[in-house]
Amino acid sequence: MSTYQLAQTIPLITEPLVRAGFYPSSDLALKHIVLDYIDRRITWAQTQVRRLEKKHGQSFTLYSQSLAGQATLADEDEWMEWESLLDMLESWRQVKAEVQRSDVR
């Protein structure tokens, strides 16, 4: 989608929220929509990390240490999934902080 198309589409989505009085501006509506999406991604990643912590009864760091020199292919696959989830979680948190700092009113 081009910048022009985005400039045309975003108001179609956000203006009804402004007219209904939910937000004072389209910019703030968009910021809150984006933050809500980010929060949902963070929650999803946290849930997946907790699932793995519960499954293994330990943190990722301890799990990594327990695999040293004895990991099976299945262990390595799960380790990579867990590491990816933690990386994703950190990335979403950084993006959230950046969006929150944006000067949108």
N, CA, C and O of each residue as an XYZ file, in Angstrom:
420
protein
N       0.850     -1.165      0.000
C       0.000      0.000      0.000
C       0.902      1.236      0.000
O       1.858      1.314      0.771
N       0.600      2.173     -0.845
C       1.417      3.378     -0.961
C       1.106      4.351      0.175
O       0.098      4.225      0.871
N       1.992      5.311      0.338
C       1.787      6.351      1.347
C       0.494      7.103      1.078
O      -0.247      7.438      2.003
N       0.230      7.364     -0.184
C      -1.005      8.060     -0.554
C      -2.226      7.245     -0.131
O      -3.178      7.787      0.431
N      -2.192      5.939     -0.405
C      -3.318      5.082     -0.036
C      -3.506      5.032      1.479
O      -4.633      5.040      1.974
N      -2.394      4.980      2.206
C      -2.483      5.001      3.666
C      -3.100      6.299      4.158
O      -3.948      6.296      5.051
N      -2.673      7.403      3.572
C      -3.201      8.708      3.971
C      -4.702      8.792      3.711
O      -5.414      9.515      4.408
N      -5.172      8.074      2.734
C      -6.605      8.051      2.421
C      -7.365      7.067      3.321
O      -8.507      7.326      3.701
N      -6.741      5.958      3.654
C      -7.411      4.883      4.379
C      -7.495      5.129      5.881
O      -8.535      4.876      6.489
N      -6.429      5.612      6.477
C      -6.396      5.784      7.933
C      -7.551      6.645      8.437
O      -8.197      6.264      9.413
N      -7.839      7.786      7.816
C      -8.989      8.569      8.298
C     -10.322      7.823      8.187
O     -11.208      8.019      9.020
N     -10.471      6.985      7.183
C     -11.702      6.199      7.060
C     -11.909      5.295      8.276
O     -13.040      5.027      8.681
N     -10.813      4.835      8.840
C     -10.870      3.944      9.994
C     -10.971      4.722     11.304
O     -11.691      4.310     12.214
N     -10.263      5.830     11.405
C     -10.178      6.537     12.686
C     -11.227      7.625     12.882
O     -11.622      7.894     14.016
N     -11.677      8.246     11.821
C     -12.639      9.354     11.970
C     -13.936      8.947     12.667
O     -14.451      9.729     13.466
N     -14.489      7.762     12.404
C     -15.692      7.382     13.159
C     -15.456      7.344     14.673
O     -16.358      7.649     15.453
N     -14.252      6.972     15.079
C     -13.923      6.950     16.506
C     -13.868      8.362     17.080
O     -14.261      8.594     18.224
N     -13.380      9.294     16.279
C     -13.321     10.700     16.702
C     -14.736     11.271     16.765
O     -15.099     11.922     17.745
N     -15.528     11.032     15.737
C     -16.907     11.544     15.705
C     -17.739     11.002     16.864
O     -18.597     11.703     17.400
N     -17.483      9.759     17.247
C     -18.226      9.153     18.356
C     -17.748      9.659     19.710
O     -18.353      9.362     20.740
N     -16.659     10.425     19.706
C     -16.147     10.996     20.946
C     -15.203     10.102     21.725
O     -14.875     10.398     22.874
N     -14.761      9.010     21.115
C     -13.834      8.115     21.804
C     -12.423      8.690     21.875
O     -11.677      8.409     22.813
N     -12.064      9.491     20.887
C     -10.732     10.089     20.818
C     -10.849     11.530     20.358
O     -11.763     11.878     19.612
N      -9.911     12.377     20.810
C      -9.948     13.774     20.386
C      -9.406     14.000     18.977
O      -9.680     15.031     18.364
N      -8.630     13.029     18.459
C      -8.049     13.195     17.123
C      -7.838     11.832     16.471
O      -7.749     10.805     17.145
N      -7.760     11.851     15.144
C      -7.470     10.621     14.398
C      -6.084     10.093     14.739
O      -5.873      8.883     14.821
N      -5.143     11.009     14.937
C      -3.780     10.590     15.267
C      -3.744      9.820     16.585
O      -3.087      8.784     16.692
N      -4.455     10.335     17.585
C      -4.474      9.662     18.885
C      -5.228      8.332     18.797
O      -4.843      7.357     19.442
N      -6.284      8.292     18.012
C      -7.012      7.036     17.815
C      -6.087      5.983     17.210
O      -6.050      4.842     17.671
N      -5.348      6.368     16.187
C      -4.427      5.430     15.547
C      -3.351      4.968     16.524
O      -3.014      3.784     16.565
N      -2.815      5.890     17.303
C      -1.791      5.531     18.287
C      -2.349      4.502     19.269
O      -1.679      3.515     19.573
N      -3.554      4.718     19.761
C      -4.140      3.785     20.721
C      -4.457      2.435     20.082
O      -4.315      1.397     20.728
N      -4.878      2.439     18.837
C      -5.132      1.180     18.128
C      -3.826      0.391     17.984
O      -3.793     -0.820     18.205
N      -2.772      1.084     17.617
C      -1.467      0.430     17.466
C      -0.975     -0.095     18.812
O      -0.476     -1.217     18.895
N      -1.114      0.711     19.870
C      -0.678      0.265     21.195
C      -1.491     -0.946     21.662
O      -0.947     -1.854     22.290
N      -2.771     -0.960     21.360
C      -3.597     -2.111     21.722
C      -3.108     -3.363     20.995
O      -3.027     -4.436     21.592
N      -2.788     -3.229     19.727
C      -2.272     -4.364     18.962
C      -0.952     -4.855     19.559
O      -0.744     -6.057     19.724
N      -0.077     -3.924     19.875
C       1.216     -4.285     20.466
C       1.003     -5.004     21.793
O       1.644     -6.021     22.059
N       0.102     -4.481     22.628
C      -0.183     -5.126     23.914
C      -0.683     -6.557     23.721
O      -0.329     -7.449     24.492
N      -1.489     -6.772     22.712
C      -1.987     -8.127     22.439
C      -0.853     -9.061     22.014
O      -0.835    -10.230     22.399
N       0.083     -8.555     21.230
C       1.234     -9.374     20.817
C       2.122     -9.679     22.022
O       2.627    -10.794     22.155
N       2.314     -8.697     22.894
C       3.114     -8.916     24.108
C       2.451     -9.975     24.984
O       3.116    -10.890     25.470
N       1.151     -9.850     25.181
C       0.419    -10.818     26.003
C       0.528    -12.218     25.416
O       0.731    -13.183     26.153
N       0.395    -12.339     24.098
C       0.511    -13.642     23.450
C       1.896    -14.242     23.690
O       2.014    -15.412     24.053
N       2.940    -13.443     23.488
C       4.308    -13.943     23.663
C       4.559    -14.325     25.123
O       5.191    -15.346     25.393
N       4.070    -13.515     26.064
C       4.236    -13.833     27.485
C       3.552    -15.157     27.829
O       4.091    -15.962     28.589
N       2.375    -15.375     27.272
C       1.646    -16.620     27.515
C       2.437    -17.815     27.001
O       2.506    -18.850     27.664
N       3.030    -17.674     25.828
C       3.823    -18.763     25.259
C       5.074    -19.030     26.088
O       5.448    -20.184     26.294
N       5.723    -17.968     26.566
C       6.914    -18.129     27.405
C       6.528    -18.828     28.709
O       7.219    -19.748     29.148
N       5.424    -18.395     29.329
C       4.971    -19.030     30.578
C       4.634    -20.513     30.362
O       4.887    -21.350     31.229
N       4.065    -20.820     29.202
C       3.754    -22.216     28.880
C       5.032    -23.060     28.885
O       5.052    -24.162     29.432
N       6.084    -22.539     28.278
C       7.347    -23.277     28.236
C       8.000    -23.338     29.614
O       8.586    -24.357     29.981
N       7.902    -22.257     30.373
C       8.452    -22.269     31.739
C       7.734    -23.319     32.593
O       8.367    -24.047     33.358
N       6.426    -23.384     32.454
C       5.645    -24.365     33.216
C       5.976    -25.788     32.756
O       6.147    -26.690     33.576
N       6.062    -25.974     31.459
C       6.358    -27.300     30.906
C       7.680    -27.841     31.432
O       7.795    -29.020     31.767
N       8.682    -26.955     31.501
C      10.024    -27.389     31.901
C      10.339    -27.095     33.362
O      11.377    -27.518     33.872
N       9.451    -26.375     34.033
C       9.648    -26.095     35.451
C      10.851    -25.226     35.747
O      11.439    -25.303     36.826
N      11.217    -24.386     34.766
C      12.388    -23.526     34.956
C      12.397    -22.405     33.930
O      11.637    -22.407     32.962
N      13.278    -21.455     34.173
C      13.434    -20.327     33.254
C      14.200    -20.767     32.010
O      14.773    -21.856     31.963
N      14.196    -19.902     31.015
C      14.941    -20.182     29.785
C      16.429    -20.334     30.076
O      17.085    -21.214     29.517
N      16.960    -19.491     30.940
C      18.388    -19.552     31.275
C      18.740    -20.903     31.885
O      19.723    -21.533     31.493
N      17.934    -21.343     32.845
C      18.202    -22.641     33.471
C      18.001    -23.789     32.485
O      18.751    -24.765     32.495
N      16.993    -23.666     31.643
C      16.755    -24.688     30.619
C      17.956    -24.777     29.684
O      18.404    -25.871     29.341
N      18.470    -23.631     29.279
C      19.642    -23.600     28.395
C      20.825    -24.298     29.048
O      21.525    -25.083     28.408
N      21.042    -24.008     30.321
C      22.161    -24.625     31.044
C      21.973    -26.138     31.170
O      22.936    -26.902     31.089
N      20.723    -26.559     31.368
C      20.463    -27.994     31.546
C      20.682    -28.785     30.256
O      20.889    -29.998     30.300
N      20.638    -28.114     29.125
C      20.812    -28.797     27.840
C      22.270    -28.923     27.416
O      22.578    -29.658     26.477
N      23.152    -28.233     28.078
C      24.552    -28.182     27.659
C      25.117    -29.588     27.432
O      25.228    -30.398     28.353
N      25.466    -29.841     26.175
C      26.122    -31.091     25.813
C      25.223    -32.309     25.744
O      25.711    -33.412     25.495
N      23.922    -32.149     25.956
C      23.058    -33.333     25.951
C      21.710    -33.096     25.276
O      20.782    -33.882     25.465
N      21.594    -32.051     24.512
C      20.314    -31.715     23.880
C      20.015    -32.633     22.704
O      20.891    -32.950     21.899
N      18.769    -33.047     22.628
C      18.294    -33.791     21.464
C      17.844    -32.778     20.410
O      17.785    -31.577     20.677
N      17.531    -33.265     19.224
C      17.014    -32.366     18.189
C      15.711    -31.712     18.644
O      15.486    -30.529     18.385
N      14.858    -32.471     19.315
C      13.595    -31.915     19.826
C      13.866    -30.838     20.867
O      13.199    -29.803     20.884
N      14.850    -31.081     21.740
C      15.224    -30.073     22.743
C      15.706    -28.798     22.059
O      15.336    -27.692     22.451
N      16.529    -28.968     21.037
C      17.064    -27.803     20.326
C      15.961    -27.031     19.614
O      15.974    -25.800     19.592
N      15.009    -27.750     19.034
C      13.871    -27.074     18.390
C      13.085    -26.254     19.404
O      12.725    -25.105     19.148
N      12.825    -26.858     20.550
C      12.072    -26.139     21.579
C      12.881    -24.959     22.118
O      12.328    -23.891     22.381
N      14.186    -25.155     22.278
C      15.048    -24.073     22.740
C      14.983    -22.904     21.759
O      14.886    -21.747     22.169
N      15.039    -23.210     20.463
C      14.984    -22.151     19.449
C      13.635    -21.438     19.475
O      13.577    -20.218     19.324
N      12.556    -22.186     19.664
C      11.228    -21.570     19.775
C      11.182    -20.621     20.970
O      10.685    -19.500     20.861
N      11.697    -21.070     22.097
C      11.688    -20.289     23.331
C      12.529    -19.031     23.164
O      12.106    -17.938     23.539
N      13.710    -19.191     22.604
C      14.576    -18.033     22.371
C      13.903    -17.035     21.430
O      13.963    -15.827     21.658
N      13.272    -17.533     20.388
C      12.567    -16.649     19.448
C      11.444    -15.893     20.135
O      11.251    -14.704     19.884
N      10.705    -16.567     20.995
C       9.632    -15.905     21.740
C      10.178    -14.796     22.629
O       9.599    -13.712     22.703
N      11.285    -15.065     23.301
C      11.889    -14.044     24.165
C      12.401    -12.863     23.348
O      12.250    -11.712     23.757
N      13.003    -13.143     22.198
C      13.462    -12.068     21.311
C      12.283    -11.243     20.814
O      12.341    -10.014     20.790
N      11.209    -11.931     20.417
C      10.016    -11.250     19.932
C       9.414    -10.382     21.037
O       9.015     -9.244     20.793
N       9.354    -10.921     22.235
C       8.804    -10.188     23.370
C       9.598     -8.911     23.619
O       9.018     -7.847     23.840
N      10.896     -9.014     23.585
C      11.739     -7.827     23.787
C      11.537     -6.817     22.663
O      11.468     -5.615     22.917
N      11.445     -7.287     21.441
C      11.220     -6.378     20.306
C       9.892     -5.653     20.442
O       9.826     -4.441     20.234
N       8.823     -6.382     20.792
C       7.516     -5.738     20.963
C       7.557     -4.712     22.090
O       6.941     -3.651     21.989
N       8.280     -5.023     23.161
C       8.390     -4.059     24.274
C       9.126     -2.795     23.830
O       8.752     -1.689     24.221
N      10.152     -2.953     23.029
C      10.881     -1.790     22.527
C      10.007     -0.958     21.597
O      10.011      0.270     21.671
N       9.263     -1.622     20.727
C       8.362     -0.909     19.816
C       7.301     -0.170     20.618
O       6.978      0.977     20.310
N       6.761     -0.815     21.638
C       5.743     -0.172     22.477
C       6.296      1.094     23.116
O       5.637      2.133     23.110
N       7.498      1.012     23.667
C       8.104      2.185     24.299
C       8.287      3.310     23.290
O       8.053      4.477     23.606
N       8.700      2.965     22.087
C       8.895      3.980     21.050
C       7.571      4.636     20.654
O       7.501      5.856     20.507
N       6.539      3.839     20.485
C       5.225      4.385     20.124
C       4.693      5.251     21.265
O       4.127      6.317     21.024
N       4.873      4.798     22.501
C       4.406      5.587     23.645
C       5.111      6.940     23.718
O       4.508      7.938     24.109
N       6.383      6.969     23.342
C       7.139      8.233     23.387
C       6.759      9.179     22.254
O       7.067     10.370     22.315
N       6.101      8.669     21.234
C       5.773      9.517     20.086
C       4.875     10.666     20.527
O       4.008     10.508     21.387
N       5.100     11.806     19.928
C       4.368     13.022     20.304
C       3.086     13.125     19.482
O       2.951     13.985     18.611
N       2.161     12.238     19.779
C       0.878     12.218     19.072
C      -0.195     12.663     20.052
O      -0.285     12.164     21.174
N      -1.008     13.615     19.604
C      -2.076     14.140     20.474
C      -3.393     14.136     19.761
O      -4.405     14.542     20.331
